[in-house]
């Protein structure tokens, strides 16, 4: 498990969160599951810290 920094917008509000996941794809899926039904725009791929 690794910690990833995620930079994205939720319904136009820019957000930065750190999340623990196995890889970048898992980190993206966890963020998308956290905000169901919201429009998520990614600023960059999750970056491993």
N, C-alpha and C positions, 0 to 999 in steps of 0.2 A: 504494500500500500504506500502511496506517495501523496503528497499534498500538491494541489494544483491551484494556481491563481487564474480565475476566470473573469474576463472583461466582456461585458455584454450589456444590452439594453432590454428592459422589460417594459413594454408598452411605451417606449420613448424615454424612459428614465434610465440613465446610465448607472450601471451597478458593477461593483467589484466584489467577488466572494472567493474565499479559499475553501476548497473542498477536498476530501480525502477519497482517492479512487485508485484503481489499478493502472489505468492509462488515460490518454486524452479523450478517447471515444466514450469511455465510461463516465468521465467527469462531465462531458457535454450532456449525456443522457440523464445523469443525476440532476443537473441544473434544469433541464427541460421538464423532468418529472416534478420538480419542486414548484414550478409555475405552470400548472395545467391550464390550457386555454388562453394563455397570454402570448402576445407576439414577442418573440425573442430574436434580437439581432446581435450576432456575434461580432465583436471588435477584433478579436484574434483567437487563435486556438488556445485552449487552456495551457498555461505554462507551468512546468514543474518547478517547484521551489526547493 
